Amino acid sequence: ILAVDRDASRVERMKQTLRSGGCTIAQTVCADFLSLDPTSPQCAEVRGILLDPSCSGSGTAFFHEKSRSVLGLAKTQKELLWHSFQFPSVRRVVYSTCSVCQEENEDVVLAMLKRLEDSELAGQFELVEVEPSWGRRGWPVFPEAPRCLRTDPADGMLGFFVACFQRKAPKRTPGAAADSASASLCEIGALAKRLRQSCAELAGAVQPP
């Protein structure tokens, strides 16, 4: 697990949280997520990303309406989310905020779906449903938005938003599947032949007393 944050004080708090939870498999990195090279040895095998970017905090008690630019934050959130899809082995990207603002939530997700379809990654990722049994869903500003999850202060909890992008499984044609099965059978046959040869050689090398 790579736990990344560009703020040194948050990294220290993260280390304390990991220690108190007994987590020994996480490596903390003090860096801007955008500065990470997705193709580096450290990142090339990353399969899951939980992106919890800076947000307005409008779903929390600490929110001050004029303290931060929601549109400015949304611009950065889109850049961070797009960077997540550049990791070559990533299978699932979860995007979350403690915001109740559409601009930071559904609008970011919709912008990302459009950008994915206009890129070399077209058709590779889909928005999947998060915790289907949860009642409060993403606002229906586009058809797939209810696949996202929301919590709201009106329910006696913090306002939160979660979306999950998942890489689609590659489609296999019947012919390709048959070819793959034939190749596997050939490999098994060759292995069995080598095993028989080895047994015969071993039997010849071991003389009875």
N, C-alpha and C positions, 0 to 999 in steps of 0.2 A: 504494500500500500504506500503510495506517495501522497502525502498531505502537504498541499502547496498554499502559501499565502505570502504576499509581498510585504506585509507589515510584521516587523520583528516582534513586537509586543504580543500580537495575536499568535504568532508561531510559538512563543514561550507558553502562552496559555494552553495552546493545543498540546504541547509536550506534556504539560501537567495533567491535562485531561486524559491523555493516552496512558500515562503512568498510573493514574488513579484507577483507570479501568482495566489495568493489567494487560494492555495491548503491547505486544512485543514485535509485531510484524510491520509496523508503520515507520516510514522514514519521513521526517519533516524536511521541507525545503522552503527556505525564505527566498522567494523569487516571484516575479510577475509571471502569471500563467502564460501570458502571450509570448514570453521570452523562451519558453520551453520548445525544444526542437522535437516534434512528434516522431521523427525518424531516428532519433538518437538511441543508443542501446538501453538507456534508462527508460525510455518512453515507448519504444517500438512495439513492445509486447503488452502494453496496457489494454485491457479488455473492457473495463467499465470506468466511467467518469461520473462523479457527482459534482455538478457545478452549482455552487451556492455563492453567487457574485454579490458584490456590494449593491445594495438597493436602498430605496427610500425608507424602508422600515415602517411603511404606513400601516402595517398590520399589528404593530407593537405599541406599547405605551410610551415609547421614547420618540415617537414621530412628531416632528414639527413641520407643518405644511410648507413653509417657505424656506426651509433650511437647505434643501437640495433640489436640483433640477431633475425632475422625473424623466424628461426627454433625453437629457444628457446621460443619465444613468442607463436608460434603455439602449442608447447607442453603444455604450461600453458592453452592456450585457450581450448584445447581438454579436459583437466582435469576439467576446470570450466563448460564446456558445458555438460560433462558427469554427473557432480554433479547435474545439473539442472533436469535431468531425474529421480533423486532419490526422488523427492518430490512426495509423494503418490497421491496427488489430482491434480497434474499439468495436464492441458489439452493442453496448448500451450506454446512452448518455441521459442522465437525469438532471433536469434543470429545476431549481427551486429558489424561491424568494420568500421573505417575510413581508411581502407587500400585498396590498389589495388593489393596486392600480392596474387597470387593463393594459396600460402602456408598457408596463414591466413584465406582464404575464402573457395573456393571450396574444397580444400584438407581437411580442418577441417570438413566440412559437410560430405564429403564422408567417412572419418574415423569414424565419429559418426554413420552414417547409418550402416556401417559394424559392429561396436561394438554393436549397439542395436540388430542387427539380431543374434549376437553370444551370447546374454545374455538372462536373464529371461524376458526381455522386448521385445523379438522378436515378431514382428507382431503387436505391440501396437501403434507404432508411424509411421507417414509418413511425407515426405517432401511435403508441399503444396505450390501452386503458390502464390507469393507475387505480389500484384498490377498488374494483368495480362495486363492492358493497357500500362504499362511502356515499352518503347522500348528496352532499354539496359538490357540484361539478364545476368545471370551467364555464365561464359565461359563453353562451352560444353565438359568438360573433363570427364563427366560421364552422363548417360542418363537423370537423373533428375535435373542436374545442372541448366538448363534454367528456372526452377521454382524459382530460386533465383533472386534477383534484384541487379543491379549495377548502380552506377553513376560514371562519369569519368570527370577529369579535362578537357578533350578534348571537353566536352559539356559546358564548362564555369561554372562548379560547382565543389565542392569538390568530391574526390573519396570516394565512400561509398559502402558497401555490406550488404545485408539483406537476411537472410534465416529464414524460419518458419517451425518448426516441430509441428505437431498436433496429439493428441491422437485419434486413430480411434474409431468410435462409436462401441459398442459391437454388434455383430451379434445376431439376435434373430431368432430362428427357428419357423416355423409356429406352431408347437406343443407347444413350450414355450409361444408363443404369445397367443395361445388359452387358455392355462392353466392360464396365467396371467389375461386374460379377465374373465375367469370363477371365479377366486379368487376374482377379483374386484366386480363381480356381487353378489357373496356370501356375501361379506362385505357390499355391499349396501343393500342387502336383510335383513341382520341381523340388520343393522342400522335402516332400516325402521320399522322392528318389534319392536325394542326397543323404537322407537319414538311413535309408536301406543300405546304401553303399558304405556308409560309416559303420553300420552294424556288421556288415559282411567283412569289412577290413578288420574290425575289432575281433570278430570270431576267428579270423585266420591268424591273427597275431597272438591270440591266447591259446597256447597248447595245453591239452589235458595232461594232468600229472601222470 
